[in-house]
Structure formats: structure tokens, C-alpha cells
């Protein structure tokens, strides 16, 4: 299990960056969510048109088209029909931005051809949960049943939210620990900067990021962050120990996924079928962990709401300039040295409710955001891995700072 993570260790000179971006489509005529199939604009038609316009190999499940695989990345369907683009890892932000612009341009072309509007917010602002369509994927059928009694807002999370997630390399176990903790400590700051989901059920939710509030009422076993992350002894082995004690969301056999039986991964290993479990089962388990920061053979940060198209690339830009710069990581770790788990949870609640006007410990998030953006800009200007042309790389952060009215402290 430790080797599963360590096999992803990459020399600094080969570090790359990747992103995932989710979009929710609505009918231009009715404003309603898109069904998977049927008359009028549908999710299936989106996938078929995307292939016609942009290429790729179709991914199917039980004769249903559920995704695309291509050199420019993959497209998968989230439970409520959200269309998620996952890039291939790129050596520079410039290359990643080019791929993202191509993806968004294709979505706009599809919208014009089909009568679809793409929402630019992270939570459906008007529809009830009963209005949503569920996609025909076995994974989501199992998740729907599992989450039914787990959290009040779990099904809303599955069908009515959209986010931007970013993936980063690490060089060894120590670098993994530093990046993981730095991303964790900065999560409330980033959540406030990238908050974009005020409205729900046709009214103001009282939150700048209601998507974050939704995640806090999804499943306490596998969301948020565990307290061990805030302990000085936290490392990769302690993370694995925590993962082992999270209840399984899926089981596997030769035929595919099965419903959980209530066991944790540790209990399954120690049970009569433990000898049959392999790394594929471990990877499946890791994919069912929805913490704000999580790990595969790379580190993934997950706290950003979907942003409008002209601001969305600030998300990977910020995290690249931060996590790939030693000075920025040091600054985040110094900040986190003042926090315990309860402080962090209060800060994330404050960030999601009050945005930049929230607090993190004794700090105002607005001030921390200016400092964090400044540190990321400095990292990019120093030419961290993935930065490409520094002048071009920092532009999305300049646009974000202007949009937020932030004083960037370089």
C-alpha cells in the first residue's frame, strides 16, 4: 500500500500539473437539467457531439456512452449529468491552459448546436433535488444507495455540484507530507477565493460557497480532513492507517463493483477474503475518499468551486505557484503550525459562509488570501516546475486578484 503511493514519486525536473473541470448543462428552452437520453438536448448527445467535434474513443457501460478517452484527456459523467473533463498531465501551465481553452470552446460549440446552456456556478441555483436525472452508471447506483442515510445533503452533492480539482507530483515521502499539509492548511483560504455558489433552491443560501456546506453534510467518514493531518507526526504511513479504517464504499469481484458490506478496508484485509484483495481494490478504495486533499500516485486538491470560464484557470495557477515553490510551502506550513483540527474546521465553515470576510484563527482570510496569491506569483516568477513562461503564467492570478479586489502582497 505504501508502494502504491511511493511509485508515483517523480523527480522535480519532471513535475507536471493536471486539472479536472466539471460543468452542468441545462436546456436553453426550459432551463431544466439534462436527462441522459431522450428527446431534446441530452447528456448522451453532448458526448456524441464532443467526439464528432474533438475526437476521442467512446467509453461505454451496458451499451450506454458514459465517457471519452483522447490525447487531450478524458470526459466522464458525474451522477447528475455533470460533464467532467480531466486533462492529461502537462509540463507547463501554458500547455494546460491551451487544452482547457480547447475544451471550453468545444462546449460552447455544442451549446450552440443543441440548445444547451452551461452553468457558471458550482451549485444548481434553482432546481430541487427531485428535478435531477441520474446517470446510468453502476458506480453511481451503488453510491446513491450508500449515501442515502449518510448525510442530509449527500444526494445534492452527487447531482447538483461542480468543482475544479488539480493534481500535483511529489518527489518523495517527505515532499508528499509537506505538500499535503500545505494544501490542507491553505484549503480555507482557497475555498474563500474560489467561492462561487451562493444561490440554491432559488434563493440566497447565506453562504459564499454552499458547495462546501454540502460536502460537510455528505459523509463524515470520508469527507473534510482527519485530525491526523494536523499532528506533527503526520506522514504517508499514518494516512494509509487512516484510509484502512474508512468504511468501504465498494467491493469488487470478477464481474465488477458490488455494494459494501459495512466493513472497513482493514477489516476486509483481516477477513476470510483478505488474501484475494489486490492493488486494484486499494486504488478503488482510495478513489472513494472525498477529503479536501487526497492522494493517489499524486496529490489532489479539491476545495475550489467551479468558476466562470474567465477565472477558472486561476485555480491550477494558484496551486502550481504554491505547491511547487518551497518558500510558499514553508509559509503555508508556518501558518498551519498555529492550527489544530478544530481551528481548521471552524475556518472552513467561516470561509464557506463569509468568503474573504471569514477568519482563520487570528487571521482575516482576506489578508491571508493576498499573501497566498503573492507567494504563488513569486513562485511562478521564479520559474517553478510547470510555470512555463512566468509572465503568461501569472496573468490568471492578476485577473483573479482584480476580480476579488485583493491587495496581492508580493
VOZABA-512153 format. One record per residue (C-alpha): residue number from 1; x, y, z. Coordinates in steps of 0.5 Angstrom, whole numbers, plus 500, padded with zeros to 3 digits. Example, Ala and Ser with C-alpha at 12.3 -4.5 7.8 and 13.67 -1.06 7.14 Angstrom:
VOZABA-512153
<pt num="1" x="525" y="491" z="516"/>
<pt num="2" x="527" y="498" z="514"/>
This chain:
VOZABA-512153
<pt num="1" x="500" y="500" z="500"/>
<pt num="2" x="506" y="505" z="502"/>
<pt num="3" x="509" y="503" z="495"/>
<pt num="4" x="503" y="505" z="491"/>
<pt num="5" x="504" y="512" z="493"/>
<pt num="6" x="511" y="512" z="493"/>
<pt num="7" x="511" y="509" z="486"/>
<pt num="8" x="509" y="516" z="484"/>
<pt num="9" x="515" y="520" z="487"/>
<pt num="10" x="517" y="524" z="481"/>
<pt num="11" x="524" y="528" z="480"/>
<pt num="12" x="523" y="535" z="481"/>
<pt num="13" x="525" y="537" z="474"/>
<pt num="14" x="519" y="532" z="471"/>
<pt num="15" x="514" y="535" z="475"/>
<pt num="16" x="507" y="536" z="472"/>
<pt num="17" x="500" y="539" z="473"/>
<pt num="18" x="493" y="537" z="472"/>
<pt num="19" x="486" y="539" z="473"/>
<pt num="20" x="479" y="537" z="473"/>
<pt num="21" x="473" y="541" z="471"/>
<pt num="22" x="466" y="540" z="472"/>
<pt num="23" x="460" y="543" z="468"/>
<pt num="24" x="453" y="543" z="469"/>
<pt num="25" x="448" y="543" z="463"/>
<pt num="26" x="441" y="546" z="462"/>
<pt num="27" x="436" y="546" z="457"/>
<pt num="28" x="436" y="553" z="454"/>
<pt num="29" x="429" y="553" z="453"/>
<pt num="30" x="426" y="550" z="459"/>
<pt num="31" x="432" y="552" z="464"/>
<pt num="32" x="432" y="544" z="466"/>
<pt num="33" x="437" y="539" z="468"/>
<pt num="34" x="439" y="535" z="462"/>
<pt num="35" x="437" y="528" z="462"/>
<pt num="36" x="442" y="522" z="460"/>
<pt num="37" x="438" y="520" z="454"/>
<pt num="38" x="431" y="522" z="450"/>
<pt num="39" x="428" y="528" z="446"/>
<pt num="40" x="431" y="535" z="446"/>
<pt num="41" x="438" y="536" z="449"/>
<pt num="42" x="441" y="530" z="453"/>
<pt num="43" x="448" y="529" z="456"/>
<pt num="44" x="449" y="523" z="451"/>
<pt num="45" x="448" y="528" z="446"/>
<pt num="46" x="454" y="532" z="449"/>
<pt num="47" x="458" y="526" z="449"/>
<pt num="48" x="457" y="524" z="442"/>
<pt num="49" x="458" y="531" z="439"/>
<pt num="50" x="464" y="532" z="443"/>
<pt num="51" x="467" y="526" z="440"/>
<pt num="52" x="465" y="529" z="433"/>
<pt num="53" x="468" y="536" z="434"/>
<pt num="54" x="474" y="534" z="438"/>
<pt num="55" x="476" y="527" z="437"/>
<pt num="56" x="477" y="521" z="442"/>
<pt num="57" x="475" y="514" z="444"/>
<pt num="58" x="468" y="512" z="447"/>
<pt num="59" x="467" y="509" z="453"/>
<pt num="60" x="461" y="505" z="455"/>
<pt num="61" x="458" y="501" z="460"/>
<pt num="62" x="452" y="497" z="459"/>
<pt num="63" x="451" y="500" z="452"/>
<pt num="64" x="451" y="507" z="455"/>
<pt num="65" x="456" y="512" z="453"/>
<pt num="66" x="459" y="515" z="459"/>
<pt num="67" x="465" y="518" z="457"/>
<pt num="68" x="471" y="519" z="452"/>
<pt num="69" x="478" y="518" z="452"/>
<pt num="70" x="483" y="522" z="448"/>
<pt num="71" x="490" y="525" z="448"/>
<pt num="72" x="487" y="532" z="450"/>
<pt num="73" x="484" y="528" z="457"/>
<pt num="74" x="478" y="524" z="459"/>
<pt num="75" x="471" y="526" z="459"/>
<pt num="76" x="467" y="523" z="465"/>
<pt num="77" x="460" y="524" z="467"/>
<pt num="78" x="458" y="525" z="474"/>
<pt num="79" x="452" y="523" z="478"/>
<pt num="80" x="447" y="528" z="476"/>
<pt num="81" x="450" y="529" z="469"/>
<pt num="82" x="456" y="534" z="470"/>
<pt num="83" x="461" y="533" z="465"/>
<pt num="84" x="468" y="533" z="468"/>
<pt num="85" x="474" y="534" z="463"/>
<pt num="86" x="480" y="531" z="466"/>
<pt num="87" x="487" y="534" z="463"/>
<pt num="88" x="493" y="529" z="461"/>
<pt num="89" x="499" y="532" z="466"/>
<pt num="90" x="502" y="538" z="463"/>
<pt num="91" x="509" y="540" z="464"/>
<pt num="92" x="507" y="547" z="464"/>
<pt num="93" x="501" y="552" z="465"/>
<pt num="94" x="501" y="555" z="458"/>
<pt num="95" x="500" y="548" z="455"/>
<pt num="96" x="495" y="546" z="460"/>
<pt num="97" x="491" y="553" z="459"/>
<pt num="98" x="491" y="551" z="452"/>
<pt num="99" x="488" y="545" z="453"/>
<pt num="100" x="483" y="548" z="458"/>
<pt num="101" x="481" y="553" z="452"/>
<pt num="102" x="480" y="548" z="447"/>
<pt num="103" x="475" y="544" z="452"/>
<pt num="104" x="471" y="550" z="453"/>
<pt num="105" x="471" y="552" z="446"/>
<pt num="106" x="468" y="546" z="444"/>
<pt num="107" x="463" y="546" z="450"/>
<pt num="108" x="461" y="553" z="447"/>
<pt num="109" x="460" y="550" z="440"/>
<pt num="110" x="456" y="544" z="443"/>
<pt num="111" x="451" y="549" z="447"/>
<pt num="112" x="450" y="553" z="440"/>
<pt num="113" x="448" y="546" z="436"/>
<pt num="114" x="444" y="543" z="442"/>
<pt num="115" x="441" y="549" z="446"/>
<pt num="116" x="444" y="548" z="452"/>
<pt num="117" x="447" y="553" z="457"/>
<pt num="118" x="453" y="551" z="461"/>
<pt num="119" x="452" y="554" z="469"/>
<pt num="120" x="458" y="558" z="471"/>
<pt num="121" x="457" y="557" z="478"/>
<pt num="122" x="458" y="551" z="483"/>
<pt num="123" x="451" y="549" z="486"/>
<pt num="124" x="445" y="549" z="482"/>
<pt num="125" x="442" y="555" z="484"/>
<pt num="126" x="434" y="554" z="483"/>
<pt num="127" x="432" y="546" z="482"/>
<pt num="128" x="430" y="542" z="487"/>
<pt num="129" x="434" y="535" z="488"/>
<pt num="130" x="427" y="531" z="485"/>
<pt num="131" x="428" y="535" z="479"/>
<pt num="132" x="435" y="532" z="478"/>
<pt num="133" x="437" y="526" z="473"/>
<pt num="134" x="441" y="520" z="475"/>
<pt num="135" x="446" y="518" z="470"/>
<pt num="136" x="446" y="510" z="468"/>
<pt num="137" x="453" y="508" z="472"/>
<pt num="138" x="453" y="502" z="477"/>
<pt num="139" x="458" y="506" z="481"/>
<pt num="140" x="453" y="512" z="482"/>
<pt num="141" x="448" y="507" z="483"/>
<pt num="142" x="452" y="504" z="489"/>
<pt num="143" x="454" y="511" z="492"/>
<pt num="144" x="447" y="513" z="491"/>
<pt num="145" x="444" y="508" z="496"/>
<pt num="146" x="450" y="508" z="500"/>
<pt num="147" x="450" y="516" z="502"/>
<pt num="148" x="442" y="515" z="503"/>
<pt num="149" x="443" y="515" z="510"/>
<pt num="150" x="450" y="518" z="511"/>
<pt num="151" x="449" y="526" z="510"/>
<pt num="152" x="443" y="530" z="509"/>
<pt num="153" x="446" y="533" z="503"/>
<pt num="154" x="450" y="527" z="500"/>
<pt num="155" x="445" y="527" z="494"/>
<pt num="156" x="445" y="534" z="493"/>
<pt num="157" x="453" y="533" z="493"/>
<pt num="158" x="452" y="528" z="488"/>
<pt num="159" x="448" y="531" z="483"/>
<pt num="160" x="448" y="539" z="484"/>
<pt num="161" x="455" y="541" z="485"/>
<pt num="162" x="461" y="542" z="480"/>
<pt num="163" x="468" y="544" z="482"/>
<pt num="164" x="475" y="545" z="480"/>
<pt num="165" x="481" y="540" z="482"/>
<pt num="166" x="488" y="540" z="481"/>
<pt num="167" x="493" y="534" z="481"/>
<pt num="168" x="501" y="535" z="483"/>
<pt num="169" x="507" y="531" z="483"/>
<pt num="170" x="512" y="530" z="489"/>
<pt num="171" x="519" y="528" z="490"/>
<pt num="172" x="519" y="523" z="496"/>
<pt num="173" x="515" y="522" z="502"/>
<pt num="174" x="518" y="528" z="506"/>
<pt num="175" x="516" y="532" z="500"/>
<pt num="176" x="509" y="529" z="500"/>
<pt num="177" x="508" y="530" z="507"/>
<pt num="178" x="510" y="538" z="506"/>
<pt num="179" x="505" y="539" z="500"/>
<pt num="180" x="499" y="535" z="503"/>
<pt num="181" x="500" y="539" z="510"/>
<pt num="182" x="501" y="546" z="506"/>
<pt num="183" x="495" y="545" z="501"/>
<pt num="184" x="491" y="543" z="508"/>
<pt num="185" x="493" y="549" z="511"/>
<pt num="186" x="491" y="553" z="506"/>
<pt num="187" x="484" y="550" z="504"/>
<pt num="188" x="480" y="555" z="508"/>
<pt num="189" x="484" y="561" z="504"/>
<pt num="190" x="483" y="558" z="497"/>
<pt num="191" x="476" y="556" z="499"/>
<pt num="192" x="474" y="563" z="500"/>
<pt num="193" x="478" y="566" z="494"/>
<pt num="194" x="474" y="561" z="489"/>
<pt num="195" x="468" y="561" z="493"/>
<pt num="196" x="462" y="561" z="487"/>
<pt num="197" x="456" y="558" z="490"/>
<pt num="198" x="451" y="563" z="494"/>
<pt num="199" x="444" y="561" z="491"/>
<pt num="200" x="441" y="555" z="492"/>
<pt num="201" x="433" y="553" z="491"/>
<pt num="202" x="432" y="560" z="488"/>
<pt num="203" x="434" y="564" z="494"/>
<pt num="204" x="441" y="566" z="497"/>
<pt num="205" x="444" y="561" z="502"/>
<pt num="206" x="447" y="565" z="506"/>
<pt num="207" x="454" y="562" z="504"/>
<pt num="208" x="459" y="565" z="499"/>
<pt num="209" x="461" y="557" z="498"/>
<pt num="210" x="454" y="553" z="499"/>
<pt num="211" x="458" y="547" z="496"/>
<pt num="212" x="463" y="547" z="502"/>
<pt num="213" x="457" y="547" z="506"/>
<pt num="214" x="454" y="541" z="502"/>
<pt num="215" x="460" y="537" z="503"/>
<pt num="216" x="460" y="538" z="511"/>
<pt num="217" x="454" y="534" z="511"/>
<pt num="218" x="455" y="528" z="506"/>
<pt num="219" x="459" y="523" z="510"/>
<pt num="220" x="463" y="525" z="516"/>
<pt num="221" x="467" y="518" z="515"/>
<pt num="222" x="471" y="520" z="508"/>
<pt num="223" x="470" y="528" z="507"/>
<pt num="224" x="473" y="534" z="511"/>
<pt num="225" x="480" y="532" z="513"/>
<pt num="226" x="482" y="527" z="519"/>
<pt num="227" x="485" y="530" z="525"/>
<pt num="228" x="492" y="527" z="524"/>
<pt num="229" x="494" y="531" z="518"/>
<pt num="230" x="494" y="537" z="524"/>
<pt num="231" x="499" y="533" z="528"/>
<pt num="232" x="507" y="534" z="527"/>
<pt num="233" x="508" y="526" z="526"/>
<pt num="234" x="503" y="526" z="520"/>
<pt num="235" x="506" y="522" z="514"/>
<pt num="236" x="504" y="518" z="509"/>
<pt num="237" x="504" y="512" z="513"/>
<pt num="238" x="499" y="515" z="518"/>
<pt num="239" x="495" y="517" z="512"/>
<pt num="240" x="495" y="510" z="510"/>
<pt num="241" x="493" y="508" z="517"/>
<pt num="242" x="487" y="513" z="517"/>
<pt num="243" x="485" y="510" z="510"/>
<pt num="244" x="485" y="503" z="512"/>
<pt num="245" x="480" y="505" z="518"/>
<pt num="246" x="475" y="508" z="513"/>
<pt num="247" x="469" y="504" z="511"/>
<pt num="248" x="469" y="501" z="504"/>
<pt num="249" x="464" y="505" z="499"/>
<pt num="250" x="465" y="499" z="494"/>
<pt num="251" x="467" y="492" z="494"/>
<pt num="252" x="470" y="488" z="487"/>
<pt num="253" x="469" y="481" z="484"/>
<pt num="254" x="471" y="479" z="477"/>
<pt num="255" x="464" y="482" z="475"/>
<pt num="256" x="465" y="489" z="477"/>
<pt num="257" x="463" y="493" z="483"/>
<pt num="258" x="459" y="490" z="489"/>
<pt num="259" x="455" y="494" z="495"/>
<pt num="260" x="459" y="495" z="501"/>
<pt num="261" x="458" y="490" z="507"/>
<pt num="262" x="460" y="495" z="512"/>
<pt num="263" x="467" y="493" z="513"/>
<pt num="264" x="473" y="498" z="513"/>
<pt num="265" x="479" y="496" z="509"/>
<pt num="266" x="483" y="494" z="515"/>
<pt num="267" x="477" y="489" z="517"/>
<pt num="268" x="477" y="486" z="510"/>
<pt num="269" x="484" y="485" z="510"/>
<pt num="270" x="484" y="481" z="516"/>
<pt num="271" x="477" y="477" z="514"/>
<pt num="272" x="477" y="471" z="510"/>
<pt num="273" x="477" y="474" z="503"/>
<pt num="274" x="483" y="479" z="505"/>
<pt num="275" x="488" y="475" z="501"/>
<pt num="276" x="484" y="476" z="495"/>
<pt num="277" x="485" y="484" z="495"/>
<pt num="278" x="490" y="487" z="491"/>
<pt num="279" x="492" y="494" z="489"/>
<pt num="280" x="486" y="495" z="484"/>
<pt num="281" x="482" y="494" z="491"/>
<pt num="282" x="486" y="499" z="494"/>
<pt num="283" x="486" y="504" z="489"/>
<pt num="284" x="478" y="504" z="488"/>
<pt num="285" x="478" y="505" z="496"/>
<pt num="286" x="483" y="511" z="495"/>
<pt num="287" x="478" y="514" z="490"/>
<pt num="288" x="472" y="513" z="495"/>
<pt num="289" x="476" y="518" z="499"/>
<pt num="290" x="473" y="525" z="498"/>
<pt num="291" x="477" y="529" z="503"/>
<pt num="292" x="479" y="536" z="501"/>
<pt num="293" x="486" y="534" z="500"/>
<pt num="294" x="487" y="527" z="498"/>
<pt num="295" x="492" y="522" z="495"/>
<pt num="296" x="493" y="517" z="489"/>
<pt num="297" x="500" y="517" z="486"/>
<pt num="298" x="500" y="524" z="486"/>
<pt num="299" x="497" y="530" z="491"/>
<pt num="300" x="490" y="532" z="489"/>
<pt num="301" x="487" y="539" z="492"/>
<pt num="302" x="479" y="539" z="491"/>
<pt num="303" x="477" y="546" z="495"/>
<pt num="304" x="475" y="550" z="489"/>
<pt num="305" x="468" y="552" z="487"/>
<pt num="306" x="467" y="552" z="479"/>
<pt num="307" x="469" y="559" z="477"/>
<pt num="308" x="467" y="563" z="471"/>
<pt num="309" x="471" y="561" z="465"/>
<pt num="310" x="475" y="567" z="465"/>
<pt num="311" x="477" y="566" z="472"/>
<pt num="312" x="477" y="558" z="472"/>
<pt num="313" x="485" y="558" z="470"/>
<pt num="314" x="487" y="562" z="477"/>
<pt num="315" x="486" y="555" z="481"/>
<pt num="316" x="491" y="551" z="478"/>
<pt num="317" x="495" y="557" z="477"/>
<pt num="318" x="495" y="559" z="484"/>
<pt num="319" x="496" y="552" z="487"/>
<pt num="320" x="502" y="551" z="482"/>
<pt num="321" x="506" y="557" z="484"/>
<pt num="322" x="504" y="555" z="492"/>
<pt num="323" x="506" y="547" z="492"/>
<pt num="324" x="512" y="547" z="487"/>
<pt num="325" x="515" y="553" z="491"/>
<pt num="326" x="519" y="551" z="497"/>
<pt num="327" x="518" y="558" z="500"/>
<pt num="328" x="511" y="558" z="499"/>
<pt num="329" x="510" y="551" z="502"/>
<pt num="330" x="514" y="554" z="508"/>
<pt num="331" x="510" y="560" z="509"/>
<pt num="332" x="504" y="555" z="509"/>
<pt num="333" x="507" y="550" z="514"/>
<pt num="334" x="508" y="556" z="519"/>
<pt num="335" x="501" y="558" z="518"/>
<pt num="336" x="499" y="551" z="520"/>
<pt num="337" x="503" y="551" z="526"/>
<pt num="338" x="498" y="555" z="529"/>
<pt num="339" x="492" y="551" z="528"/>
<pt num="340" x="489" y="545" z="530"/>
<pt num="341" x="484" y="541" z="527"/>
<pt num="342" x="478" y="544" z="531"/>
<pt num="343" x="481" y="551" z="529"/>
<pt num="344" x="481" y="549" z="521"/>
<pt num="345" x="474" y="546" z="521"/>
<pt num="346" x="472" y="553" z="524"/>
<pt num="347" x="476" y="557" z="519"/>
<pt num="348" x="473" y="552" z="513"/>
<pt num="349" x="466" y="554" z="516"/>
<pt num="350" x="468" y="561" z="516"/>
<pt num="351" x="471" y="561" z="509"/>
<pt num="352" x="465" y="558" z="506"/>
<pt num="353" x="460" y="562" z="510"/>
<pt num="354" x="463" y="569" z="510"/>
<pt num="355" x="468" y="568" z="504"/>
<pt num="356" x="474" y="573" z="504"/>
<pt num="357" x="471" y="576" z="510"/>
<pt num="358" x="472" y="570" z="514"/>
<pt num="359" x="477" y="568" z="519"/>
<pt num="360" x="483" y="563" z="520"/>
<pt num="361" x="485" y="563" z="527"/>
<pt num="362" x="487" y="570" z="529"/>
<pt num="363" x="488" y="572" z="522"/>
<pt num="364" x="483" y="575" z="517"/>
<pt num="365" x="482" y="571" z="511"/>
<pt num="366" x="482" y="577" z="506"/>
<pt num="367" x="489" y="578" z="509"/>
<pt num="368" x="492" y="571" z="508"/>
<pt num="369" x="489" y="571" z="501"/>
<pt num="370" x="493" y="577" z="499"/>
<pt num="371" x="499" y="574" z="502"/>
<pt num="372" x="498" y="567" z="499"/>
<pt num="373" x="497" y="570" z="492"/>
<pt num="374" x="503" y="574" z="493"/>
<pt num="375" x="507" y="568" z="495"/>
<pt num="376" x="504" y="564" z="489"/>
<pt num="377" x="506" y="570" z="484"/>
<pt num="378" x="513" y="570" z="487"/>
<pt num="379" x="514" y="562" z="486"/>
<pt num="380" x="512" y="563" z="478"/>
<pt num="381" x="516" y="569" z="477"/>
<pt num="382" x="522" y="564" z="480"/>
<pt num="383" x="520" y="559" z="475"/>
<pt num="384" x="518" y="553" z="479"/>
<pt num="385" x="516" y="547" z="475"/>
<pt num="386" x="510" y="548" z="471"/>
<pt num="387" x="510" y="555" z="471"/>
<pt num="388" x="513" y="556" z="463"/>
<pt num="389" x="513" y="563" z="461"/>
<pt num="390" x="513" y="567" z="468"/>
<pt num="391" x="509" y="573" z="465"/>
<pt num="392" x="504" y="569" z="462"/>
<pt num="393" x="503" y="564" z="468"/>
<pt num="394" x="502" y="570" z="473"/>
<pt num="395" x="496" y="573" z="469"/>
<pt num="396" x="490" y="569" z="471"/>
<pt num="397" x="492" y="571" z="479"/>
<pt num="398" x="493" y="578" z="477"/>
<pt num="399" x="486" y="577" z="474"/>
<pt num="400" x="483" y="574" z="480"/>
<pt num="401" x="486" y="579" z="485"/>
<pt num="402" x="483" y="585" z="481"/>
<pt num="403" x="476" y="581" z="481"/>
<pt num="404" x="476" y="580" z="488"/>
<pt num="405" x="479" y="587" z="490"/>
<pt num="406" x="485" y="584" z="493"/>
<pt num="407" x="492" y="587" z="495"/>
<pt num="408" x="497" y="582" z="493"/>
<pt num="409" x="503" y="582" z="497"/>
<pt num="410" x="509" y="580" z="493"/>
